[in-house]
Amino acid sequence: MTRARPRTRRRSAAVYRRRRLVVLLGVLALVAAVVWLVVAQPWRGMAWPWDQPADPTPSASPSATPSATSTPTLTPSDAPTVSETPTPSPTADAVGTAKPCVARDILVEALSDADTYAGGQNPQLSIRLTNQGDADCTLNVGTTTQMFTVSSGSDVWWRSTDCQTEPSDMIATIAAGQTVSSATPVVWDRTRSSVSTCDTANRPVAPGGGASYHVTVEIGGIPASTSKQILLY
């Protein structure tokens, strides 16, 4: 009985040393794991590019500034031609720095909605303008500067200005190469006009039966180069 106690104390010391060794090994293993995480896996905790929020204030560095060739610009050779786009209407508020149109640059044409008219059909007359010059120009295209004339030979039958009411002005810019047409036609009622017969109900009626008449027009002081022939039946 006296010899058993020393064996118990030695066994307890050995167990204690083994436990201490296990704890020490555990600490060393934990330290090794931390070192491995830091050294062997540097991407941990870093955000991937597609996870980063957009920068609300873009950098003003030269690399972020687009070059002059990155944005296409419209050059004269790239500009659409009249045949590629619908015919635009002239605008009264786009005068800008354009100069007044001159007769040599503006082609004026008289138009009619038909070539022949049956009895009771009234011709509807319009104007077509083409800027044949190299630069934009301005022109008064209002009714104050328009005058249609219908003649049979040397006999003038009708003028649109004889009984015109409430004429108006409209300064428009016509771009170089642009063709425009009047939107609202002027109607000839097939009677002879006169400033003294505007309120007369029974004005002379133009003969039909295939009679030929010629329509001319001028606008802004620029006359049409040719007339438009129509036939009345």
Beta strands, then each sheet from edge to edge (+ up, - down):
strand 1: 99-100
strand 2: 106-112
strand 3: 116-117
strand 4: 124-131
strand 5: 137-140
strand 6: 146-152
strand 7: 155-159
strand 8: 171-174
strand 9: 179-181
strand 10: 186-187
strand 11: 211-219
strand 12: 222-223
strand 13: 228-232
sheet 1: 1+ 5+ 8-
sheet 2: 2+ 4- 9+
sheet 3: 2+ 4- 10+
sheet 4: 3+ 13+ 11- 6+ 7-
sheet 5: 3+ 13+ 11- 12+
end
